[in-house]
Amino acid sequence: MKLKKYTGYTTHEAMNKLKRELGSDAIVLNTKTIKQKGFLGFFKKPLVEITAAYENKEFLTFENNKDDNLIKINNELTILKNMVEQISTNVNSKDLEFSTVLNKYRMKLIENGVEHTTATSIFKKLNEQINFEDKDNIAIKKIIAHTLKEYIGTVKPLSMDNPQQKIIFFVGPTGVGKTTTLAKIAAQLVMKDKFDIGLITSDTYRIAAVDQLKAYSDILKLPLEVIYNEDDMYKALVAFKDKDIIFVDTAGTNHRDVDEKDEIFKIINSMNNKEVFLVLSGTTDYNTLKSIINHYSFIKNYKIIFTKIDESNGLGNILNAKYLTKNPVSYITTGQNVPDDIEILDKEKVVSCLIGEI
């Protein structure tokens, strides 16, 4: 018999790897959760590790008169396999046991859209660090609230501290509301009457997108430039050389087709004093959210805006995104009204929505 280990983010994922390579006859000897290295143990999902035993077929030279013994051995191995799997399941279940109070809050997170393994991982780490047995419900809730706020991290909206001209790019998948979000932020700045603003759109794949931003530019009395390539961008910058802020709307694409070699990302990389906002929908399912974040990972130092929060079943995606990336969240939008339905993310409100008010 030989031993081999398989890992995955879930038991199901690790078992699939095992079965693909060794088949269904392999014997599961142990299942355990292992930690990945990360900053203070945060932002890294634990892995499930399965240790399996399998027969080295190169050395199986049983003779015909030993078939009965082979059948007997196989039967015994099957029984042993079932026993070990049962033990492993029980051990794994115990690893995830929480007190009634902790489990109540864990389930609240899941009900509000936090991905199951994310919520469980957060509470498992918390349970390992702190003894909750001598604490009442109020103290426990405060600890959980503080922990969740730490996971959400520092909120970073548009920064206007630098007196130099700033170029603001809005990127993200199709249909998340980049153009409307850009218009909301631009409109709020127009009402402050402190900044000279210009608008640029590279979303020339959809005629409606250009028309939409043109309508906003007319209402806000802001100049608009349409660009098709990098040269056009440089020409637009010359036209807007005296502007304080330049907002750039980009084309939405299938996130699986995003490539750092695309024209728009070459433009972004060539700009100084820029900010990039990755616009995500609060209604996106977890697996898609994870895929989007992975595909946009080549952009450094972007900030996140969550749209369509009013259409989502909860604020769980905010915590999901922060568990997947260290990039800060900046704004959330709660409707289509320009400029009203946008606000800077309030961590207190998010945590209250996830677990209830303190």
C-alpha positions as a Markdown table, in Angstrom:
| # | Residue | x | y | z |
|---|---|---|---|---|
| 1 | Met | 0.0 | 0.0 | 0.0 |
| 2 | Lys | 1.1 | 3.6 | -0.7 |
| 3 | Leu | 0.0 | 6.9 | 0.8 |
| 4 | Lys | -0.9 | 10.1 | -1.0 |
| 5 | Lys | -2.3 | 13.4 | 0.1 |
| 6 | Tyr | -4.9 | 15.6 | -1.7 |
| 7 | Thr | -5.9 | 19.2 | -0.8 |
| 8 | Gly | -8.8 | 21.4 | -1.8 |
| 9 | Tyr | -10.8 | 24.3 | -0.4 |
| 10 | Thr | -13.6 | 21.8 | 0.4 |
| 11 | Thr | -13.8 | 18.1 | 1.2 |
| 12 | His | -15.7 | 17.6 | -2.1 |
| 13 | Glu | -13.0 | 19.3 | -4.1 |
| 14 | Ala | -10.2 | 17.2 | -2.5 |
| 15 | Met | -12.2 | 14.0 | -2.9 |
| 16 | Asn | -12.7 | 14.7 | -6.6 |
| 17 | Lys | -9.0 | 15.0 | -7.1 |
| 18 | Leu | -8.5 | 11.8 | -5.2 |
| 19 | Lys | -11.1 | 9.9 | -7.2 |
| 20 | Arg | -9.8 | 11.2 | -10.6 |
| 21 | Glu | -6.3 | 9.9 | -9.9 |
| 22 | Leu | -6.8 | 6.8 | -7.7 |
| 23 | Gly | -10.4 | 5.8 | -8.5 |
| 24 | Ser | -13.0 | 4.7 | -6.0 |
| 25 | Asp | -11.0 | 1.9 | -4.5 |
| 26 | Ala | -8.6 | 4.2 | -2.6 |
| 27 | Ile | -8.9 | 4.1 | 1.1 |
| 28 | Val | -9.4 | 7.4 | 2.9 |
| 29 | Leu | -7.2 | 7.3 | 6.1 |
| 30 | Asn | -7.6 | 10.8 | 7.4 |
| 31 | Thr | -9.3 | 14.2 | 6.7 |
| 32 | Lys | -8.2 | 17.4 | 8.3 |
| 33 | Thr | -8.2 | 21.1 | 7.9 |
| 34 | Ile | -4.9 | 22.8 | 7.4 |
| 35 | Lys | -4.1 | 26.5 | 7.6 |
| 36 | Gln | -2.4 | 28.5 | 4.8 |
| 37 | Lys | 0.2 | 31.1 | 5.6 |
| 38 | Gly | -1.2 | 34.6 | 5.5 |
| 39 | Phe | -1.1 | 38.0 | 7.3 |
| 40 | Leu | -1.9 | 37.1 | 10.9 |
| 41 | Gly | -3.8 | 34.1 | 9.5 |
| 42 | Phe | -6.3 | 36.3 | 7.8 |
| 43 | Phe | -7.3 | 36.5 | 4.1 |
| 44 | Lys | -6.2 | 32.9 | 3.5 |
| 45 | Lys | -8.8 | 30.2 | 3.3 |
| 46 | Pro | -8.0 | 26.9 | 5.1 |
| 47 | Leu | -7.5 | 23.8 | 3.0 |
| 48 | Val | -9.0 | 20.4 | 3.5 |
| 49 | Glu | -6.3 | 17.7 | 3.3 |
| 50 | Ile | -7.2 | 14.1 | 2.7 |
| 51 | Thr | -4.7 | 11.3 | 3.2 |
| 52 | Ala | -5.5 | 8.2 | 1.1 |
| 53 | Ala | -4.0 | 4.7 | 0.8 |
| 54 | Tyr | -3.9 | 2.8 | -2.5 |
| 55 | Glu | -2.6 | -0.4 | -3.9 |
| 56 | Asn | 0.6 | -0.4 | -5.8 |
| 57 | Lys | -0.6 | -2.5 | -8.8 |
| 58 | Glu | 2.9 | -3.0 | -10.1 |
| 59 | Phe | 3.6 | -5.4 | -7.2 |
| 60 | Leu | 0.2 | -7.3 | -7.2 |
| 61 | Thr | 1.1 | -10.7 | -8.5 |
| 62 | Phe | -1.5 | -12.8 | -6.9 |
| 63 | Glu | -1.8 | -16.3 | -8.3 |
| 64 | Asn | -5.1 | -17.8 | -9.3 |
| 65 | Asn | -5.2 | -20.1 | -6.3 |
| 66 | Lys | -5.1 | -17.0 | -4.0 |
| 67 | Asp | -8.2 | -15.3 | -5.5 |
| 68 | Asp | -10.3 | -16.2 | -2.4 |
| 69 | Asn | -7.7 | -14.5 | -0.2 |
| 70 | Leu | -7.7 | -11.5 | -2.4 |
| 71 | Ile | -11.5 | -11.2 | -2.2 |
| 72 | Lys | -11.3 | -11.5 | 1.5 |
| 73 | Ile | -8.6 | -8.9 | 1.8 |
| 74 | Asn | -10.6 | -6.5 | -0.4 |
| 75 | Asn | -13.7 | -7.0 | 1.7 |
| 76 | Glu | -11.7 | -6.2 | 4.8 |
| 77 | Leu | -10.2 | -3.1 | 3.2 |
| 78 | Thr | -13.7 | -1.9 | 2.2 |
| 79 | Ile | -14.9 | -2.3 | 5.8 |
| 80 | Leu | -11.8 | -0.5 | 7.1 |
| 81 | Lys | -12.3 | 2.2 | 4.5 |
| 82 | Asn | -15.9 | 2.8 | 5.6 |
| 83 | Met | -14.8 | 2.9 | 9.3 |
| 84 | Val | -12.0 | 5.4 | 8.6 |
| 85 | Glu | -14.3 | 7.6 | 6.5 |
| 86 | Gln | -16.9 | 7.7 | 9.3 |
| 87 | Ile | -14.2 | 8.6 | 11.9 |
| 88 | Ser | -12.8 | 11.3 | 9.6 |
| 89 | Thr | -16.3 | 12.7 | 9.0 |
| 90 | Asn | -16.9 | 12.8 | 12.8 |
| 91 | Val | -13.6 | 14.5 | 13.5 |
| 92 | Asn | -14.1 | 17.1 | 10.7 |
| 93 | Ser | -17.6 | 17.9 | 12.1 |
| 94 | Lys | -16.2 | 18.4 | 15.5 |
| 95 | Asp | -13.7 | 20.9 | 14.1 |
| 96 | Leu | -16.6 | 23.1 | 13.0 |
| 97 | Glu | -18.6 | 22.9 | 16.2 |
| 98 | Phe | -19.4 | 26.3 | 17.8 |
| 99 | Ser | -21.3 | 27.4 | 20.8 |
| 100 | Thr | -25.0 | 28.0 | 20.2 |
| 101 | Val | -24.5 | 31.8 | 20.4 |
| 102 | Leu | -21.5 | 31.8 | 17.9 |
| 103 | Asn | -23.4 | 29.5 | 15.5 |
| 104 | Lys | -26.4 | 31.8 | 15.6 |
| 105 | Tyr | -24.3 | 34.7 | 14.3 |
| 106 | Arg | -22.5 | 32.5 | 11.8 |
| 107 | Met | -25.8 | 31.5 | 10.3 |
| 108 | Lys | -26.9 | 35.1 | 10.2 |
| 109 | Leu | -23.9 | 35.9 | 8.0 |
| 110 | Ile | -24.8 | 33.0 | 5.7 |
| 111 | Glu | -28.4 | 34.1 | 5.5 |
| 112 | Asn | -27.2 | 37.6 | 4.5 |
| 113 | Gly | -25.2 | 36.3 | 1.6 |
| 114 | Val | -21.8 | 35.6 | 3.2 |
| 115 | Glu | -20.4 | 32.5 | 1.5 |
| 116 | His | -20.6 | 29.4 | 3.8 |
| 117 | Thr | -16.9 | 28.6 | 4.0 |
| 118 | Thr | -16.1 | 32.2 | 4.5 |
| 119 | Ala | -18.4 | 32.6 | 7.4 |
| 120 | Thr | -17.3 | 29.3 | 8.9 |
| 121 | Ser | -13.6 | 30.1 | 8.5 |
| 122 | Ile | -14.0 | 33.5 | 10.2 |
| 123 | Phe | -15.8 | 32.0 | 13.2 |
| 124 | Lys | -13.4 | 29.0 | 13.4 |
| 125 | Lys | -10.5 | 31.4 | 13.7 |
| 126 | Leu | -12.3 | 33.5 | 16.2 |
| 127 | Asn | -13.2 | 30.5 | 18.2 |
| 128 | Glu | -9.6 | 29.4 | 18.3 |
| 129 | Gln | -8.4 | 32.7 | 19.5 |
| 130 | Ile | -11.0 | 33.6 | 22.2 |
| 131 | Asn | -12.7 | 31.7 | 25.1 |
| 132 | Phe | -16.3 | 32.7 | 24.8 |
| 133 | Glu | -17.6 | 30.5 | 27.6 |
| 134 | Asp | -17.3 | 33.2 | 30.2 |
| 135 | Lys | -18.8 | 36.0 | 28.0 |
| 136 | Asp | -22.4 | 37.1 | 27.8 |
| 137 | Asn | -24.3 | 37.7 | 24.5 |
| 138 | Ile | -23.6 | 41.4 | 24.4 |
| 139 | Ala | -19.8 | 40.9 | 24.8 |
| 140 | Ile | -19.8 | 38.2 | 22.2 |
| 141 | Lys | -21.7 | 40.3 | 19.7 |
| 142 | Lys | -19.3 | 43.2 | 20.2 |
| 143 | Ile | -16.3 | 40.9 | 19.6 |
| 144 | Ile | -17.9 | 39.6 | 16.4 |
| 145 | Ala | -18.8 | 43.1 | 15.2 |
| 146 | His | -15.3 | 44.3 | 15.8 |
| 147 | Thr | -13.9 | 41.3 | 13.9 |
| 148 | Leu | -16.2 | 41.8 | 10.9 |
| 149 | Lys | -15.2 | 45.5 | 10.8 |
| 150 | Glu | -11.5 | 44.5 | 10.8 |
| 151 | Tyr | -12.2 | 42.1 | 7.9 |
| 152 | Ile | -14.0 | 44.9 | 5.9 |
| 153 | Gly | -10.9 | 47.1 | 6.6 |
| 154 | Thr | -10.4 | 50.8 | 5.8 |
| 155 | Val | -12.9 | 52.4 | 3.6 |
| 156 | Lys | -11.3 | 54.6 | 0.9 |
| 157 | Pro | -13.6 | 56.8 | -1.3 |
| 158 | Leu | -12.3 | 59.1 | -4.0 |
| 159 | Ser | -9.3 | 61.1 | -2.6 |
| 160 | Met | -9.1 | 64.8 | -3.5 |
| 161 | Asp | -6.1 | 65.7 | -1.3 |
| 162 | Asn | -3.6 | 65.9 | -4.1 |
| 163 | Pro | -3.8 | 69.2 | -5.9 |
| 164 | Gln | -2.6 | 67.6 | -9.2 |
| 165 | Gln | -5.0 | 66.6 | -11.9 |
| 166 | Lys | -6.5 | 63.2 | -11.1 |
| 167 | Ile | -7.7 | 60.6 | -13.7 |
| 168 | Ile | -10.4 | 58.3 | -12.4 |
| 169 | Phe | -11.1 | 55.0 | -14.3 |
| 170 | Phe | -14.2 | 52.9 | -13.8 |
| 171 | Val | -13.7 | 49.2 | -14.9 |
| 172 | Gly | -15.8 | 46.0 | -14.4 |
| 173 | Pro | -18.0 | 43.5 | -16.0 |
| 174 | Thr | -20.9 | 44.2 | -18.3 |
| 175 | Gly | -24.2 | 45.4 | -16.7 |
| 176 | Val | -22.9 | 46.4 | -13.3 |
| 177 | Gly | -23.7 | 50.1 | -13.7 |
| 178 | Lys | -20.3 | 51.7 | -14.3 |
| 179 | Thr | -21.7 | 54.7 | -16.3 |
| 180 | Thr | -24.5 | 55.5 | -13.8 |
| 181 | Thr | -22.0 | 55.2 | -10.9 |
| 182 | Leu | -19.6 | 57.6 | -12.6 |
| 183 | Ala | -22.4 | 60.1 | -13.2 |
| 184 | Lys | -23.4 | 59.9 | -9.5 |
| 185 | Ile | -19.9 | 60.7 | -8.3 |
| 186 | Ala | -19.4 | 63.4 | -10.9 |
| 187 | Ala | -22.8 | 65.0 | -10.1 |
| 188 | Gln | -22.0 | 65.2 | -6.4 |
| 189 | Leu | -18.7 | 66.9 | -7.1 |
| 190 | Val | -20.4 | 69.3 | -9.5 |
| 191 | Met | -22.8 | 70.3 | -6.8 |
| 192 | Lys | -19.9 | 71.2 | -4.5 |
| 193 | Asp | -18.7 | 73.6 | -7.2 |
| 194 | Lys | -15.1 | 73.1 | -6.3 |
| 195 | Phe | -13.7 | 71.2 | -9.2 |
| 196 | Asp | -13.4 | 71.6 | -12.9 |
| 197 | Ile | -14.4 | 68.2 | -14.4 |
| 198 | Gly | -14.1 | 66.4 | -17.8 |
| 199 | Leu | -15.6 | 63.2 | -18.9 |
| 200 | Ile | -14.1 | 60.5 | -21.2 |
| 201 | Thr | -15.7 | 57.3 | -22.5 |
| 202 | Ser | -14.0 | 54.4 | -24.2 |
| 203 | Asp | -17.2 | 52.3 | -24.2 |
| 204 | Thr | -17.7 | 52.6 | -27.9 |
| 205 | Tyr | -18.9 | 49.0 | -28.3 |
| 206 | Arg | -22.4 | 50.1 | -27.2 |
| 207 | Ile | -23.9 | 53.2 | -28.8 |
| 208 | Ala | -26.3 | 53.4 | -25.9 |
| 209 | Ala | -23.4 | 53.8 | -23.5 |
| 210 | Val | -22.0 | 56.8 | -25.3 |
| 211 | Asp | -25.5 | 58.3 | -25.5 |
| 212 | Gln | -26.1 | 57.7 | -21.8 |
| 213 | Leu | -22.9 | 59.5 | -20.8 |
| 214 | Lys | -23.6 | 62.2 | -23.3 |
| 215 | Ala | -27.0 | 62.8 | -21.7 |
| 216 | Tyr | -25.3 | 63.1 | -18.3 |
| 217 | Ser | -22.6 | 65.4 | -19.6 |
| 218 | Asp | -25.3 | 67.7 | -21.1 |
| 219 | Ile | -27.3 | 67.8 | -17.8 |
| 220 | Leu | -24.2 | 68.4 | -15.7 |
| 221 | Lys | -22.7 | 70.8 | -18.3 |
| 222 | Leu | -19.5 | 68.8 | -18.4 |
| 223 | Pro | -17.4 | 68.3 | -21.6 |
| 224 | Leu | -17.2 | 64.8 | -23.0 |
| 225 | Glu | -14.5 | 63.2 | -25.2 |
| 226 | Val | -15.0 | 59.8 | -26.9 |
| 227 | Ile | -11.8 | 57.7 | -27.4 |
| 228 | Tyr | -11.1 | 54.6 | -29.4 |
| 229 | Asn | -7.4 | 54.0 | -28.7 |
| 230 | Glu | -4.4 | 55.2 | -26.7 |
| 231 | Asp | -3.6 | 58.0 | -29.1 |
| 232 | Asp | -7.1 | 59.4 | -28.6 |
| 233 | Met | -6.6 | 59.3 | -24.9 |
| 234 | Tyr | -3.5 | 61.5 | -25.2 |
| 235 | Lys | -5.5 | 63.9 | -27.3 |
| 236 | Ala | -8.3 | 64.0 | -24.8 |
| 237 | Leu | -5.8 | 64.7 | -22.0 |
| 238 | Val | -4.5 | 67.7 | -24.0 |
| 239 | Ala | -8.1 | 69.0 | -24.4 |
| 240 | Phe | -8.6 | 68.5 | -20.6 |
| 241 | Lys | -5.2 | 69.8 | -19.5 |
| 242 | Asp | -6.8 | 72.4 | -17.2 |
| 243 | Lys | -9.3 | 70.0 | -15.6 |
| 244 | Asp | -9.0 | 69.0 | -11.9 |
| 245 | Ile | -10.6 | 65.7 | -12.4 |
| 246 | Ile | -11.1 | 63.5 | -15.5 |
| 247 | Phe | -13.6 | 60.6 | -15.2 |
| 248 | Val | -13.1 | 57.7 | -17.6 |
| 249 | Asp | -15.9 | 55.3 | -18.4 |
| 250 | Thr | -14.7 | 51.9 | -19.9 |
| 251 | Ala | -16.4 | 49.2 | -21.8 |
| 252 | Gly | -17.9 | 46.3 | -19.8 |
| 253 | Thr | -16.7 | 42.9 | -20.9 |
| 254 | Asn | -17.1 | 39.3 | -19.9 |
| 255 | His | -14.7 | 39.1 | -17.0 |
| 256 | Arg | -13.3 | 35.8 | -18.5 |
| 257 | Asp | -12.1 | 37.8 | -21.5 |
| 258 | Val | -10.3 | 40.5 | -19.5 |
| 259 | Asp | -6.6 | 40.7 | -20.5 |
| 260 | Glu | -4.0 | 43.0 | -19.2 |
| 261 | Lys | -2.8 | 43.5 | -22.8 |
| 262 | Asp | -6.2 | 45.1 | -23.7 |
| 263 | Glu | -6.0 | 48.7 | -24.9 |
| 264 | Ile | -7.8 | 50.2 | -21.9 |
| 265 | Phe | -5.4 | 48.6 | -19.4 |
| 266 | Lys | -2.4 | 49.8 | -21.4 |
| 267 | Ile | -3.9 | 53.2 | -21.1 |
| 268 | Ile | -4.5 | 52.9 | -17.4 |
| 269 | Asn | -0.9 | 51.7 | -16.9 |
| 270 | Ser | 0.5 | 54.7 | -18.8 |
| 271 | Met | -1.3 | 57.3 | -16.6 |
| 272 | Asn | 0.1 | 59.0 | -13.5 |
| 273 | Asn | -1.9 | 60.2 | -10.5 |
| 274 | Lys | -4.8 | 57.9 | -11.3 |
| 275 | Glu | -7.4 | 55.9 | -9.3 |
| 276 | Val | -9.1 | 52.8 | -10.5 |
| 277 | Phe | -12.5 | 51.7 | -9.3 |
| 278 | Leu | -13.6 | 48.1 | -9.9 |
| 279 | Val | -17.4 | 48.2 | -10.1 |
| 280 | Leu | -19.1 | 45.0 | -8.9 |
| 281 | Ser | -22.8 | 44.1 | -8.5 |
| 282 | Gly | -24.1 | 43.2 | -5.0 |
| 283 | Thr | -26.3 | 40.6 | -6.7 |
| 284 | Thr | -23.4 | 38.6 | -8.1 |
| 285 | Asp | -23.2 | 35.0 | -6.9 |
| 286 | Tyr | -20.1 | 34.0 | -4.9 |
| 287 | Asn | -18.4 | 31.9 | -7.5 |
| 288 | Thr | -18.8 | 34.6 | -10.2 |
| 289 | Leu | -17.6 | 37.2 | -7.7 |
| 290 | Lys | -14.5 | 35.2 | -7.0 |
| 291 | Ser | -13.8 | 34.6 | -10.7 |
| 292 | Ile | -14.1 | 38.4 | -11.4 |
| 293 | Ile | -11.7 | 39.3 | -8.7 |
| 294 | Asn | -9.2 | 36.7 | -9.9 |
| 295 | His | -9.4 | 38.0 | -13.5 |
| 296 | Tyr | -8.9 | 41.6 | -12.5 |
| 297 | Ser | -6.0 | 40.8 | -10.1 |
| 298 | Phe | -3.4 | 42.2 | -12.4 |
| 299 | Ile | -4.7 | 45.7 | -11.6 |
| 300 | Lys | -2.9 | 47.0 | -8.6 |
| 301 | Asn | -4.4 | 49.2 | -5.9 |
| 302 | Tyr | -7.9 | 49.4 | -7.3 |
| 303 | Lys | -10.9 | 50.3 | -5.0 |
| 304 | Ile | -14.2 | 48.5 | -5.1 |
| 305 | Ile | -17.7 | 49.9 | -5.6 |
| 306 | Phe | -20.7 | 47.7 | -5.0 |
| 307 | Thr | -23.8 | 48.6 | -7.0 |
| 308 | Lys | -27.4 | 47.3 | -6.9 |
| 309 | Ile | -27.3 | 46.8 | -3.1 |
| 310 | Asp | -31.0 | 47.5 | -3.2 |
| 311 | Glu | -31.6 | 44.5 | -5.4 |
| 312 | Ser | -29.4 | 42.1 | -3.4 |
| 313 | Asn | -30.5 | 39.7 | -0.7 |
| 314 | Gly | -28.0 | 41.0 | 1.8 |
| 315 | Leu | -24.6 | 42.7 | 2.2 |
| 316 | Gly | -22.7 | 39.4 | 2.3 |
| 317 | Asn | -20.8 | 40.1 | -0.9 |
| 318 | Ile | -19.0 | 43.0 | 0.7 |
| 319 | Leu | -17.5 | 40.6 | 3.2 |
| 320 | Asn | -17.0 | 38.0 | 0.5 |
| 321 | Ala | -15.0 | 40.4 | -1.6 |
| 322 | Lys | -12.8 | 41.5 | 1.4 |
| 323 | Tyr | -12.1 | 37.9 | 2.2 |
| 324 | Leu | -10.9 | 37.4 | -1.4 |
| 325 | Thr | -8.9 | 40.6 | -1.8 |
| 326 | Lys | -7.2 | 43.2 | 0.4 |
| 327 | Asn | -8.4 | 46.0 | -1.9 |
| 328 | Pro | -10.6 | 48.6 | -0.1 |
| 329 | Val | -14.3 | 49.1 | -0.6 |
| 330 | Ser | -15.2 | 52.7 | -1.3 |
| 331 | Tyr | -18.9 | 53.3 | -2.2 |
| 332 | Ile | -22.2 | 51.4 | -2.5 |
| 333 | Thr | -25.1 | 52.3 | -4.7 |
| 334 | Thr | -28.7 | 51.7 | -3.8 |
| 335 | Gly | -30.7 | 52.7 | -6.9 |
| 336 | Gln | -30.7 | 54.4 | -10.2 |
| 337 | Asn | -31.3 | 58.0 | -9.1 |
| 338 | Val | -28.5 | 60.4 | -10.0 |
| 339 | Pro | -26.8 | 61.7 | -7.8 |
| 340 | Asp | -28.7 | 60.5 | -4.7 |
| 341 | Asp | -28.4 | 56.7 | -4.7 |
| 342 | Ile | -24.7 | 56.4 | -3.8 |
| 343 | Glu | -22.9 | 56.6 | -0.4 |
| 344 | Ile | -19.6 | 56.0 | 1.1 |
| 345 | Leu | -19.5 | 52.6 | 2.7 |
| 346 | Asp | -20.4 | 52.7 | 6.4 |
| 347 | Lys | -18.8 | 49.7 | 8.2 |
| 348 | Glu | -21.2 | 50.1 | 11.2 |
| 349 | Lys | -24.2 | 49.9 | 8.9 |
| 350 | Val | -22.8 | 46.8 | 7.1 |
| 351 | Val | -22.1 | 45.0 | 10.3 |
| 352 | Ser | -25.5 | 45.9 | 11.7 |
| 353 | Cys | -27.2 | 44.5 | 8.6 |
| 354 | Leu | -25.1 | 41.3 | 8.8 |
| 355 | Ile | -25.6 | 40.5 | 12.5 |
| 356 | Gly | -28.1 | 43.1 | 13.9 |
| 357 | Glu | -27.5 | 46.3 | 15.8 |
| 358 | Ile | -25.1 | 46.3 | 18.8 |
